[in-house]
C-alpha cells in the first residue's frame, strides 16, 4: 500500500474533488484517462481516441477526467513528465487544458533524452492562445507538486501503466470501440 500523499497547496483550475485530475464535461458516465505526456502509447491513444472522447463530452454522454501522471520521469534527463504535467495544470488554469494536451502530444520528445525545456513548454502554450499568466505559472513552478500527487493517487487506484482508461471505475482497454461500448453499456444501465 502506498502512503497517502497530502493534497498539494494549489491544484489546477477544473480539478476534480480529489484534486488528482482535470474535469472536462459533465455527462453522466465518468471516464478517467491516466496519461503521461512522455508515453508514446499515450500519444497514439490520444490520436486514435481523443476525437471520439471529445465527441462524447460534447454530446453530454461523459465526464472525462484526465490524470496527467509523472510516471516516466526516469525516461528523460530533466523530469519531463513532471514538468509537462505541471505545465498542463497551468494550461488548465488558463482554460486550455485540452488544447494543450493535444499540443504536447503533437510535440512529444522521445523517451530517453531530454524532454522539452520550460521555455519550449511555454512557447507551445503561447501558440495556442495561453497568456503571460501561463508563462508565469510554468516559470514559477506553481503546479510542480501536483504531478507526484496525481501519480501517487493513481497507484492507490491500482493504475500501473499508461494509458489506463476507466469507465465508471472499471478498467477498459484503451481502444476507441471498447470505450464506446463501455460508455453505451453504462448509459443503458441507468448510470
C-alpha positions in Angstrom: 0.0 0.0 0.0 1.2 3.5 -0.8 1.3 6.2 1.8 -1.4 8.8 1.5 0.0 11.9 -0.1 -1.3 15.2 1.1 -3.3 17.4 -1.4 -0.9 19.9 -3.0 -1.3 23.5 -1.7 -2.5 24.5 -5.1 -4.4 22.3 -7.6 -5.2 23.4 -11.2 -8.5 25.0 -12.2 -11.1 22.4 -13.2 -9.6 19.8 -10.9 -11.9 17.1 -9.6 -12.9 16.9 -5.9 -9.9 14.6 -5.1 -7.6 17.1 -6.9 -5.9 14.4 -9.0 -7.5 15.1 -12.4 -8.8 17.7 -14.8 -12.5 17.5 -15.4 -13.9 18.1 -18.9 -17.6 18.0 -19.5 -20.5 17.0 -17.2 -22.1 13.9 -18.7 -23.5 11.0 -16.6 -20.7 8.5 -17.3 -17.4 9.1 -15.6 -14.4 8.2 -17.8 -10.9 8.5 -16.3 -7.9 8.7 -18.6 -4.5 8.2 -17.0 -1.7 9.5 -19.2 1.9 10.6 -19.2 3.0 13.2 -21.7 6.2 11.3 -22.4 4.4 8.0 -23.1 4.4 7.2 -26.9 1.4 4.8 -26.3 -0.5 7.7 -24.7 0.2 9.8 -27.8 -1.1 7.0 -30.0 -4.2 6.6 -27.7 -5.0 10.3 -27.9 -4.6 10.4 -31.7 -6.9 7.4 -32.0 -9.4 8.1 -29.2 -9.2 11.8 -28.4 -11.7 13.0 -31.1 -14.1 10.2 -30.0 -13.8 11.2 -26.3 -14.2 14.9 -27.2 -17.4 14.0 -29.2 -18.8 12.1 -26.2 -18.1 15.1 -23.9 -19.7 17.4 -26.5 -22.8 15.1 -26.7 -23.1 15.2 -22.9 -22.5 11.5 -22.5 -19.4 11.5 -20.4 -17.5 13.5 -17.8 -13.9 13.0 -18.9 -11.2 13.3 -16.2 -7.6 13.4 -17.3 -5.0 12.4 -14.8 -1.6 13.6 -16.1 0.9 11.4 -14.3 4.7 11.7 -13.8 5.2 8.0 -14.5 8.1 8.2 -16.9 10.3 10.9 -15.2 13.2 8.4 -15.2 12.9 8.1 -19.0 14.2 11.7 -19.5 17.1 13.6 -18.3 15.1 16.6 -17.0 12.0 15.2 -15.2 10.0 15.9 -18.4 6.8 14.0 -17.3 6.6 16.1 -14.1 7.3 19.4 -15.8 4.9 18.7 -18.7 2.1 17.6 -16.3 2.7 20.7 -14.2 2.5 22.9 -17.3 -0.8 21.1 -18.3 -2.1 22.3 -14.9 -1.1 25.8 -15.8 -2.9 25.4 -19.1 -6.0 24.3 -17.2 -5.7 27.5 -15.1 -5.8 29.3 -18.5 -8.8 27.4 -19.7 -7.0 25.5 -22.4 -6.2 22.1 -20.9 -7.5 20.0 -23.9 -5.8 22.2 -26.5 -2.5 22.0 -24.6 -2.8 18.2 -24.2 -3.0 17.8 -27.9 -0.2 20.2 -28.5 2.1 18.4 -26.0 1.4 15.0 -27.7 2.0 16.5 -31.2 5.4 17.8 -30.0 6.3 14.8 -27.8 10.0 14.2 -27.3 11.4 10.7 -27.5 12.0 8.7 -24.4 15.5 8.5 -23.0 16.6 12.0 -23.9 15.9 15.5 -22.6 12.3 16.5 -22.7 11.2 19.9 -23.8 12.6 22.8 -21.8 10.3 25.0 -19.7 10.7 27.7 -22.3 9.6 25.3 -25.1 6.6 24.2 -23.0 5.7 27.9 -22.6 6.2 28.6 -26.3 3.7 25.8 -27.1 1.2 27.3 -24.8 1.5 30.7 -26.2 1.0 29.3 -29.7 -2.5 28.0 -28.7 -3.5 31.3 -27.1 -2.4 30.9 -23.5 -1.1 34.2 -21.9 1.7 35.5 -19.9 -0.1 34.2 -16.8 0.5 30.7 -18.2 4.2 31.5 -18.7 4.5 32.8 -15.2 2.8 29.7 -13.8 5.3 27.4 -15.6 8.3 29.5 -14.8 7.2 29.8 -11.1 6.7 26.0 -10.8 3.2 26.6 -9.4 2.0 23.1 -10.1 5.3 21.1 -9.8 4.0 19.3 -6.6 0.8 18.3 -8.4 2.1 15.5 -10.8 3.6 13.4 -7.9 0.3 13.6 -6.1 -1.6 12.6 -9.3 0.8 9.7 -9.7 0.5 8.5 -6.1 -3.3 8.7 -6.3 -3.2 6.6 -9.5 -1.1 4.0 -7.8 -3.6 3.9 -4.9 -6.2 3.0 -7.5 -4.1 0.3 -8.9 -3.0 2.1 -12.1 0.4 0.8 -13.1 0.6 1.6 -16.8 -0.3 4.5 -19.1 -2.6 4.9 -20.9 -5.2 3.4 -18.5 -8.9 4.1 -19.0 -11.7 3.5 -16.5 -15.3 3.8 -17.4 -17.4 4.1 -14.2 -14.4 2.8 -12.3 -13.9 -0.3 -14.4 -10.7 -0.7 -16.5 -11.4 -0.7 -20.2 -8.7 -1.4 -22.8 -7.7 2.0 -24.3 -9.3 1.4 -27.7 -12.0 3.7 -29.2 -14.5 1.0 -29.9 -14.2 -0.7 -26.5 -14.5 2.6 -24.7 -17.6 3.5 -26.7 -19.1 0.1 -25.9 -18.4 0.5 -22.2 -19.9 4.0 -22.2 -23.0 2.8 -24.0 -23.4 0.0 -21.6 -23.1 2.4 -18.6 -25.7 4.7 -20.2 -28.1 1.9 -20.8 -27.7 0.6 -17.2 -29.0 3.9 -16.0 -25.9 5.4 -14.6 
